[in-house]
Amino acid sequence: MSEPEGRTPSGQQASRKRLNWAGLVDAAVLGTGRAQVPAAAGTCAALATAGLEDTDDQTRLLHQAAALSRARRAGFRPPARSDRSAPAPAADDGRPPVSLNAERRLAGLLAAGQYELAAEWLGHLDGRRPPDVLLPDLLTAAASRPRLRARLLPALGPLAGWLAGFNDEWAWARAAGPLPAGPALIWETGGGEDRRALLGMLRAADPAAGRNLVASTWETDSYRDRAAFVAMLTTGLSLDDEPLAERALADRRAEVRRAGAELLAALPGSRYSRRAAARAAAAVRVERAGLRTRIAVTIMEVVTAEMLADGIEGPRSGGMRERGELLRQLVAAAPAGMWAGHTGLDPAGLLALAHRTDWPNALRDGWTVAAIRDRDPEWVIGLLGHASAGGADPGGQPPGTPRRAAGRPTDHDLRLLAALPLAARQEWLAANPDSPLFWAALDQLPAPWSVRLSDQVRASLASLAAVARGHALGARAAVRLAASRLEPPIAPQLSTAEVADGLATAWDDMLAALTIRAAIRRELAEEPSP
Amino acid sequence: MAPDAAAAKAGLGHASPGRWSGCGHDASAVWGECQGSGKLPYRTQVAFADGATNCSCPSRKFPCKHALGLLLRHADGAVPAGSPPEWVIGWLAARATRIDRVTRDGPVDHRVRRAASRDAKVDGGVDEMRRWLADLARVGAGAAQSQPWAWWDQQARRMIDAQARGLASQVRRMAAIAATAGQRADWPERLTDQIGSAHLLCEAWRHKDALPEQTREAMRVRLGYSVATEEVSTSGERVSDTWAVLGHRLGEDQGLRSLQQWLYGEGTGQVVTFLAFAAGTQQLAPGLPPGRRTAATVALYPGTRPARALIVDREARSEPLGPLPAEPDWDSALNLAQECLSADPWAEVIPLAVRGVTVLPVEPWLLRDTAGRAMPVTAAPPVRWALLALSGGRPVDVAGEWDGFAFTPQAAAPAGQPARLLPGAQP
C-alpha cells in the first residue's frame, strides 16, 4: 500500500500511460473528455478496482483518484534535501530570558495591537532579552512605529540582526547586536536603510568611524544621501567633524549646503559659528545710558560673499520686511550661548528689551531657532516664559492684546519646549500646570514621567475630571494620556462616582490600563522558571 | 445525571437549605421553590417516573442546577412528604397526556423512522454527488478550477439540503483550492486529492454494509451524521492523561464560531482533538487551557481519527508546557499518521510532532529532520518567522498539522526545552 507507483507489466500497451499519481493528476485536470484514463496496473490495479465495478471512463478515473489519493497520503515521505544548506546559527545572546508570565503579557499586548504598552514593557526589560519567539512580531510592529522602534532598538541582541538578514522589512534592525564585521562592505554595497542604520549606530559608538565612512563615498553618493548623512552627524558631533561639515557647506547642491550650515551652527567653536557670532554681535548690541538700557540694531547694507557662503540669504530689496528677515537669519545662525557674554543680560532681559525695538519678531524668531538647535535650557525657558507672559505680541498691536487665542498652544511653543532635555521639560511642566502647553506637551513627553510630574498630573486630572463638561473631548484625551504614562501607575485620588458622566468610560479604561501597567512591572520582576 | 461538571457543582451549591421554600414530595414527583437571582423564586419539579425535570429558570441546561439541587436535597431526606400544589399537578397532568401520545405512537418506531428518512435523503445526496463528481471528471479539474464560487456553492447547498453536511464541506474545500489556485502551484494535486476523498466517501456509503465498523463510523461522521454527546459521555472510550494543548484555533464561518484544539496525551501518547461550536451569543466551550498541560479525563467519539474527544472531567490546575512529546524524525511521525489513515481514510489534517528539525528559511520553506528529509512548510508568515526566531538557526522540536502535502507548525521548542504555542496559533 505504501508504493503508489504502478509498475508497467510487460505487454502493457505503450500508448497507455502508466498509472501513477502524477499521471492521474494530469488526466484529472484535463478530464476524461480530452485525456485517456491511465490503465490500472500492478498493485494499483488491485487498489483502484478492488470490489468496484469498472464502468465508464469518468467512474474509472474517480475510482483511481479515490485509491491513489489515499495511497499517496499513506505513503507520503518528504524527500531528502541535502542540497539545501541551513543558515549559520545566530550568535548566543548571553542575557537571561523573562518569566513566562511576562512573555504571555507581551504576546497579548502585541496581539491586541497595544503597542504603547508593548513599548513600556520593553522599557522594563532591565538587562534581560525580549522573548525570541515574539521578536518577529516586535520587529514587524516597530517597522512602522518610531516610538516602539526607539524602545526596541536598545533591547535587540544578536538574534534580531540574524533574523533581519532574512527579511528586508527588518533591514533597520540588521545592525543590532555586536558591530557588523565589515562596516565598509555594508556601507559600499548596502541599501539606503542599511547605510543609515549603520551610520546611526556607528556615530553613537565610534563617531570617527562613522565620519570616515561618510567621507569615503562623498564623491559618489547622491546629493540626497549626502544631505541625509550630514544631518545624521549631529549624533556624536565634535570639532573633528568640522572639515567634513565645511565640505558640505561648499557643496554644489543647496540641500547639502543647508545641512552643512545647520551642522556647523550646532557646533560651538567651529569657524562657522565664530563667524556667525561675530556678525550677530555686530548687528545686535546693548547700549547703556545712565539707568536706561536699550538694544541697538545695526543691519548691514551689503551682504558679503562670506555671508552668502555661510548660507545667509541676502535681502532682495531694502524694505523693512526683507531687512527683518536678514536680522532673523543673523541671530538664528549665532550660538544661543553667546548672548550672555556679549550683552551681560539673561534671555528674559533681552526679550523685554527686544520688545522695544523695531524688530521684536525678527529677534525673537532668530533666538527661537538658535535655542531649539542648541537645546539651550536658559533660552528655552526664557522664551517660554515670555510667551506665556503675553509679552511677545507682534508689532503694531497695543500691549496687552492676547497674542493668540487663550489656551491654544502653538506648534512653535511645543517645539521650544521639546528642545529642553527630558528632565528639565518635566520640571518646567510640573511647575507650570496652568500653562496652555500643559496637556499638549505631556502628549509629546515620552514615558516614564517623573514622580513629581505624575503627582502634578494626578492633581490636575482630579480637578479636571470632576468638572469636565464643556471640554469633555480634551479631558478624555488627558485621561487616556495619564492612563499610559503615570509613574508609578497609580490612579488619581478620585472615586469613579465623582467623575463627570462624559468621562466615566475613559476613566474606567484608565483604571484598567494602570492595572495592566502595574502587572507588566510585577511580571517582569519575576524570576523565569528554569 | 448532571449534564457536565460545572452543572453538578452548581447543583451542589443549590442544595443548601437557605435557598429553598415550599418543598415537598409524593409518590410521583418532588417539588420546591428556589430563590435565585430574580425577584420571584424559581419553581422546580422533578417527575420520578422518568426523571424529567421542569424549572421556571432561564437555564438551557437540562437538568438545571435547581433541579439537581432539589434532587440532592431529596436524596438527603431533607424534603418532607406532602400534597403537590396547583403548579405541580398541572405539569404532571400535561406530561401524562404527552407521554400517552408518545407511547401510543411508539417512541422507538419514531426514532427509527426518522433515521430511515435521513438515510434516504443521504442516499439521494450521495447519488447526486457521484453524478456531479463524474461530470467533474469528464470536463476536468482544470475547467472546474475556473468556475466561480457560486458554482461550487450551489453544489454545497444541495448537499446540505440532502443532510450530507460532510459532502458540502468537501465541496467547499475544493472551492477554496480552486479559488487560491493562482497562489499555489500544487492545486492540481490538491484538487485531485479532494475529488478522490469525496468519491471514496460516496463509494463507502454505497458499500457501507461491507465496511469494518471503525471505518463505517468514520464514514458516517465524515458524511455529517453527528453523535450525541450523551452517548459519548456514557459509552465512549475513556482516556485519563495529562494533556498538552499544542494546537488552538478559533474560527468563524457565517456566524458560527468554532474552537479546535489538539490535545497530546503525555502518558498514553494519544493525540485527540477537541471541537466546540457556538452560534450568536452562545458561549463557546473553552476546551483545555491553550499552551499548557492539564490532567483530564476525556471520552472519545467513535469513528474519526485522530479521535474527537469530549472533556468529561479535568483538574482546575494547569501547568506550563514541558518538552514536546515528539517523534525522532518525519518517517516515524508519518508512520503514526498512516495508522490514522488506515482507520479513517478521510482524515484531512493529521497532527505530527518531530524532534530536532532545522528550519530552511528560503522559499519554499522546509523543515529538515536529522535523517535529512525536508517537509515543506505552509503557514502564515508570522507563524513561520516565530518558528525561525525560536530556532535561531539551531534545531527545534515542532508540533503541528500535516494536510497531506505540507506542514503547519503550531507549537515549538528549542531542542529538548519547554515548548510554547507559536504566536498566530495563539488565542
Interface residues (C-beta under 8 A of the other chain):
Chain A: S2 W21 L24 V25 D26 A28 V29 L30 G31 T32 G33 R34 A35 G51 L52 D56 D57 Q58 T59 L61 L62 H63 A65 A66 A67 L68 S69 R70 R72 R73 A74 G75 F76 R77 P78 P79 A80 R81 S82 R84 A86 P87 A88 P89 A90 L100 E103 A107 L110 A111 D132 V133 L134 L135 P136 D137 T140 L159 W162 L163 F166 N167 S529
Chain B: L133 A134 D135 A137 R138 V139 G140 A141 G142 A143 P188 E189 L191 T192 D193 I195 G196 S197 H199 L200 E203 H207 A210 P320 W330 D331 L334 A337 Q338 L341 S342 P345 T358 V359 L360 P361 V362 L366 R368 A371 G372 R373 A374 M375 P376 P382 W385 A386 L388 A389 L390 G392 G393 R394 G404 A412 R420 L422 P423 Q426
